[in-house]
C-alpha cells in the first residue's frame, strides 16, 4: 500500500499530473461507483485476472481519497485502515472476544446491535446508500424494514395492476424468498444477452 500511496502523492505533487491534481473527494465519486461496479462484474464473471485488476482500481480510489485527506489535514490512510480494523474487531466479539453465536444469522443480528450501541443507527432507508443500484438498495431496504419475503402471487398482482415500480419491488421480495440477489441475477441476465451474438438481419 505504501508504494501506491507514494505514487498518488507524486501524481498530486505540483509537478505531477494536472488531472489528478485537480480532483476532489466529490469529483471522484462517479469513479468510485464505476470502479466498484466493474469490480462486481469481474467477480461475477469468475475471471481471476480481471478481478485482480478491478479490485486494484477500487484500492486506487481508497489511496486517492486518503492522499487528498492527507493534503487537507482531515485524515490519513493509516487512520482509514485503523478505523476498519478496529470496527472488524469490535463487530466480531464471537471471534475476538468471548461471545458465542449459533450461525451467520446471529452474527448479523449482533452486528446490528453493536452498530446501534455505537450511535450509528439511522432510519432504515438512511442506512442504505442512495447511490447503490436500485435492486440492491430495494433488497437491503426491505430487510431493514423487516418486510417479509414475497411470493409469485404478489408479483402477478402487481403485474396485473400495471404498476411497474411496485412490480419491481415485489420481484425483489420474491428474489429474497428464493435466497437470490436480484442485482446479481439481473447482471448475469444482462451479461448473457451481451455475450450472445445478435441474429443477423
VOMARVO-361473 format. One record per residue (C-alpha): residue number from 1; residue in three letters; x, y, z. Coordinates in nm, 3 decimals, m for minus. Example, Ala and Ser with C-alpha at 12.3 -4.5 7.8 and 13.67 -1.06 7.14 Angstrom:
{site 1; 'ala'; {1.230; m0.450; 0.780}}
{site 2; 'ser'; {1.367; m0.106; 0.714}}
end
This chain:
{site 1; 'unk'; {0.000; 0.000; 0.000}}
{site 2; 'unk'; {0.289; 0.235; 0.070}}
{site 3; 'unk'; {0.402; 0.214; m0.294}}
{site 4; 'unk'; {0.052; 0.303; m0.412}}
{site 5; 'unk'; {0.031; 0.597; m0.172}}
{site 6; 'unk'; {0.374; 0.716; m0.287}}
{site 7; 'unk'; {0.262; 0.706; m0.650}}
{site 8; 'unk'; {m0.055; 0.900; m0.565}}
{site 9; 'unk'; {0.146; 1.163; m0.376}}
{site 10; 'unk'; {0.371; 1.201; m0.679}}
{site 11; 'unk'; {0.072; 1.237; m0.911}}
{site 12; 'unk'; {m0.078; 1.502; m0.680}}
{site 13; 'unk'; {0.251; 1.694; m0.649}}
{site 14; 'unk'; {0.280; 2.044; m0.803}}
{site 15; 'unk'; {0.474; 1.896; m1.096}}
{site 16; 'unk'; {0.254; 1.586; m1.112}}
{site 17; 'unk'; {m0.047; 1.505; m1.330}}
{site 18; 'unk'; {m0.282; 1.802; m1.397}}
{site 19; 'unk'; {m0.588; 1.577; m1.398}}
{site 20; 'unk'; {m0.502; 1.401; m1.072}}
{site 21; 'unk'; {m0.412; 1.730; m0.905}}
{site 22; 'unk'; {m0.750; 1.889; m0.969}}
{site 23; 'unk'; {m0.957; 1.600; m0.831}}
{site 24; 'unk'; {m1.155; 1.635; m0.507}}
{site 25; 'unk'; {m1.344; 1.389; m0.288}}
{site 26; 'unk'; {m1.666; 1.493; m0.464}}
{site 27; 'unk'; {m1.529; 1.478; m0.818}}
{site 28; 'unk'; {m1.405; 1.121; m0.759}}
{site 29; 'unk'; {m1.744; 0.984; m0.651}}
{site 30; 'unk'; {m1.852; 0.878; m1.004}}
{site 31; 'unk'; {m1.522; 0.695; m1.049}}
{site 32; 'unk'; {m1.558; 0.519; m0.714}}
{site 33; 'unk'; {m1.905; 0.397; m0.810}}
{site 34; 'unk'; {m1.789; 0.290; m1.155}}
{site 35; 'unk'; {m1.485; 0.105; m1.023}}
{site 36; 'unk'; {m1.695; m0.075; m0.761}}
{site 37; 'unk'; {m1.942; m0.180; m1.032}}
{site 38; 'unk'; {m1.661; m0.302; m1.256}}
{site 39; 'unk'; {m1.514; m0.500; m0.966}}
{site 40; 'unk'; {m1.855; m0.658; m0.907}}
{site 41; 'unk'; {m1.875; m0.750; m1.277}}
{site 42; 'unk'; {m1.530; m0.907; m1.261}}
{site 43; 'unk'; {m1.617; m1.110; m0.951}}
{site 44; 'unk'; {m1.938; m1.238; m1.108}}
{site 45; 'unk'; {m1.751; m1.328; m1.426}}
{site 46; 'unk'; {m1.512; m1.554; m1.234}}
{site 47; 'unk'; {m1.219; m1.414; m1.432}}
{site 48; 'unk'; {m0.939; m1.405; m1.174}}
{site 49; 'unk'; {m0.707; m1.179; m1.375}}
{site 50; 'unk'; {m0.988; m0.931; m1.428}}
{site 51; 'unk'; {m1.077; m0.948; m1.058}}
{site 52; 'unk'; {m0.720; m0.857; m0.961}}
{site 53; 'unk'; {m0.721; m0.560; m1.198}}
{site 54; 'unk'; {m1.061; m0.426; m1.095}}
{site 55; 'unk'; {m1.002; m0.471; m0.721}}
{site 56; 'unk'; {m0.679; m0.278; m0.774}}
{site 57; 'unk'; {m0.882; 0.004; m0.925}}
{site 58; 'unk'; {m1.104; 0.008; m0.615}}
{site 59; 'unk'; {m0.793; 0.018; m0.396}}
{site 60; 'unk'; {m0.669; 0.312; m0.605}}
{site 61; 'unk'; {m0.982; 0.505; m0.503}}
{site 62; 'unk'; {m0.903; 0.442; m0.136}}
{site 63; 'unk'; {m0.547; 0.569; m0.189}}
{site 64; 'unk'; {m0.667; 0.871; m0.388}}
{site 65; 'unk'; {m0.911; 0.984; m0.118}}
{site 66; 'unk'; {m0.654; 0.915; 0.154}}
{site 67; 'unk'; {m0.392; 1.134; m0.014}}
{site 68; 'unk'; {m0.646; 1.414; m0.063}}
{site 69; 'unk'; {m0.740; 1.384; 0.305}}
{site 70; 'unk'; {m0.370; 1.391; 0.396}}
{site 71; 'unk'; {m0.323; 1.713; 0.194}}
{site 72; 'unk'; {m0.627; 1.875; 0.356}}
{site 73; 'unk'; {m0.520; 1.765; 0.703}}
{site 74; 'unk'; {m0.850; 1.586; 0.759}}
{site 75; 'unk'; {m0.742; 1.219; 0.766}}
{site 76; 'unk'; {m0.466; 0.984; 0.651}}
{site 77; 'unk'; {m0.454; 0.632; 0.513}}
{site 78; 'unk'; {m0.336; 0.483; 0.846}}
{site 79; 'unk'; {m0.649; 0.633; 1.004}}
{site 80; 'unk'; {m0.869; 0.479; 0.735}}
{site 81; 'unk'; {m0.704; 0.141; 0.790}}
{site 82; 'unk'; {m0.721; 0.169; 1.169}}
{site 83; 'unk'; {m1.092; 0.257; 1.152}}
{site 84; 'unk'; {m1.184; m0.058; 0.958}}
{site 85; 'unk'; {m0.953; m0.285; 1.162}}
{site 86; 'unk'; {m1.099; m0.153; 1.488}}
{site 87; 'unk'; {m1.451; m0.193; 1.354}}
{site 88; 'unk'; {m1.391; m0.552; 1.242}}
{site 89; 'unk'; {m1.254; m0.649; 1.583}}
{site 90; 'unk'; {m1.532; m0.464; 1.766}}
{site 91; 'unk'; {m1.808; m0.613; 1.550}}
{site 92; 'unk'; {m1.675; m0.971; 1.578}}
{site 93; 'unk'; {m1.680; m1.039; 1.953}}
{site 94; 'unk'; {m1.751; m1.405; 1.871}}
{site 95; 'unk'; {m1.403; m1.422; 1.715}}
{site 96; 'unk'; {m1.201; m1.169; 1.915}}
{site 97; 'unk'; {m1.398; m1.195; 2.240}}
{site 98; 'unk'; {m1.597; m1.448; 2.438}}
{site 99; 'unk'; {m1.939; m1.409; 2.271}}
{site 100; 'unk'; {m2.088; m1.730; 2.131}}
{site 101; 'unk'; {m2.306; m1.745; 1.819}}
{site 102; 'unk'; {m2.501; m2.028; 1.660}}
{site 103; 'unk'; {m2.489; m1.926; 1.294}}
{site 104; 'unk'; {m2.438; m1.647; 1.039}}
{site 105; 'unk'; {m2.786; m1.503; 1.106}}
{site 106; 'unk'; {m2.699; m1.450; 1.470}}
{site 107; 'unk'; {m2.373; m1.283; 1.365}}
{site 108; 'unk'; {m2.574; m1.031; 1.157}}
{site 109; 'unk'; {m2.814; m0.964; 1.445}}
{site 110; 'unk'; {m2.522; m0.898; 1.680}}
{site 111; 'unk'; {m2.362; m0.672; 1.418}}
{site 112; 'unk'; {m2.677; m0.456; 1.406}}
{site 113; 'unk'; {m2.697; m0.441; 1.787}}
{site 114; 'unk'; {m2.334; m0.331; 1.812}}
{site 115; 'unk'; {m2.390; m0.076; 1.537}}
{site 116; 'unk'; {m2.684; 0.068; 1.732}}
{site 117; 'unk'; {m2.475; 0.092; 2.051}}
{site 118; 'unk'; {m2.211; 0.287; 1.860}}
{site 119; 'unk'; {m2.472; 0.551; 1.785}}
{site 120; 'unk'; {m2.455; 0.487; 1.411}}
{site 121; 'unk'; {m2.812; 0.365; 1.386}}
{site 122; 'unk'; {m3.021; 0.576; 1.149}}
{site 123; 'unk'; {m3.357; 0.531; 0.985}}
{site 124; 'unk'; {m3.380; 0.211; 0.775}}
{site 125; 'unk'; {m3.364; 0.397; 0.446}}
{site 126; 'unk'; {m3.078; 0.620; 0.560}}
{site 127; 'unk'; {m2.865; 0.315; 0.640}}
{site 128; 'unk'; {m2.864; 0.201; 0.277}}
{site 129; 'unk'; {m2.661; 0.419; 0.036}}
{site 130; 'unk'; {m2.880; 0.604; m0.214}}
{site 131; 'unk'; {m2.611; 0.553; m0.478}}
{site 132; 'unk'; {m2.644; 0.175; m0.454}}
{site 133; 'unk'; {m2.808; 0.006; m0.755}}
{site 134; 'unk'; {m3.187; 0.025; m0.726}}
{site 135; 'unk'; {m3.239; m0.351; m0.700}}
{site 136; 'unk'; {m2.964; m0.391; m0.442}}
{site 137; 'unk'; {m3.096; m0.094; m0.243}}
{site 138; 'unk'; {m3.452; m0.226; m0.256}}
{site 139; 'unk'; {m3.338; m0.562; m0.116}}
{site 140; 'unk'; {m3.150; m0.401; 0.170}}
{site 141; 'unk'; {m3.430; m0.155; 0.250}}
{site 142; 'unk'; {m3.682; m0.441; 0.258}}
{site 143; 'unk'; {m3.459; m0.626; 0.503}}
{site 144; 'unk'; {m3.411; m0.315; 0.719}}
{site 145; 'unk'; {m3.787; m0.252; 0.724}}
{site 146; 'unk'; {m3.849; m0.613; 0.824}}
{site 147; 'unk'; {m4.069; m0.678; 0.521}}
{site 148; 'unk'; {m4.137; m1.048; 0.467}}
{site 149; 'unk'; {m4.004; m1.218; 0.154}}
{site 150; 'unk'; {m4.252; m1.214; m0.135}}
{site 151; 'unk'; {m4.423; m1.474; m0.349}}
{site 152; 'unk'; {m4.531; m1.522; m0.708}}
{site 153; 'unk'; {m4.892; m1.427; m0.635}}
{site 154; 'unk'; {m4.784; m1.081; m0.519}}
{site 155; 'unk'; {m4.574; m1.039; m0.833}}
{site 156; 'unk'; {m4.868; m1.139; m1.056}}
{site 157; 'unk'; {m5.096; m0.895; m0.872}}
{site 158; 'unk'; {m4.859; m0.604; m0.937}}
{site 159; 'unk'; {m4.821; m0.715; m1.299}}
{site 160; 'unk'; {m5.197; m0.715; m1.348}}
{site 161; 'unk'; {m5.224; m0.366; m1.200}}
{site 162; 'unk'; {m4.962; m0.243; m1.446}}
{site 163; 'unk'; {m4.760; m0.072; m1.172}}
{site 164; 'unk'; {m4.401; m0.122; m1.286}}
{site 165; 'unk'; {m4.240; 0.024; m0.973}}
{site 166; 'unk'; {m4.447; m0.198; m0.744}}
{site 167; 'unk'; {m4.379; m0.495; m0.971}}
{site 168; 'unk'; {m4.003; m0.447; m0.938}}
{site 169; 'unk'; {m4.035; m0.404; m0.560}}
{site 170; 'unk'; {m4.224; m0.733; m0.537}}
{site 171; 'unk'; {m3.980; m0.913; m0.767}}
{site 172; 'unk'; {m3.704; m0.811; m0.527}}
{site 173; 'unk'; {m3.909; m0.957; m0.239}}
{site 174; 'unk'; {m3.957; m1.278; m0.439}}
{site 175; 'unk'; {m3.583; m1.300; m0.502}}
{site 176; 'unk'; {m3.525; m1.271; m0.126}}
{site 177; 'unk'; {m3.771; m1.558; m0.069}}
{site 178; 'unk'; {m3.566; m1.769; m0.308}}
{site 179; 'unk'; {m3.237; m1.672; m0.149}}
{site 180; 'unk'; {m3.119; m1.489; m0.460}}
{site 181; 'unk'; {m2.959; m1.148; m0.501}}
{site 182; 'unk'; {m3.177; m0.961; m0.754}}
{site 183; 'unk'; {m2.896; m0.723; m0.853}}
{site 184; 'unk'; {m2.654; m1.008; m0.925}}
{site 185; 'unk'; {m2.926; m1.208; m1.104}}
{site 186; 'unk'; {m3.011; m0.920; m1.337}}
{site 187; 'unk'; {m2.643; m0.852; m1.403}}
{site 188; 'unk'; {m2.598; m1.215; m1.507}}
{site 189; 'unk'; {m2.902; m1.193; m1.737}}
{site 190; 'unk'; {m2.763; m0.879; m1.900}}
{site 191; 'unk'; {m2.422; m1.041; m1.946}}
{site 192; 'unk'; {m2.585; m1.346; m2.107}}
{site 193; 'unk'; {m2.761; m1.120; m2.357}}
{site 194; 'unk'; {m2.444; m0.921; m2.422}}
{site 195; 'unk'; {m2.237; m1.233; m2.483}}
{site 196; 'unk'; {m2.490; m1.381; m2.725}}
{site 197; 'unk'; {m2.435; m1.268; m3.087}}
{site 198; 'unk'; {m2.728; m1.073; m3.226}}
{site 199; 'unk'; {m2.914; m1.257; m3.501}}
{site 200; 'unk'; {m2.825; m1.124; m3.844}}
{site 201; 'unk'; {m3.100; m0.931; m4.014}}
end
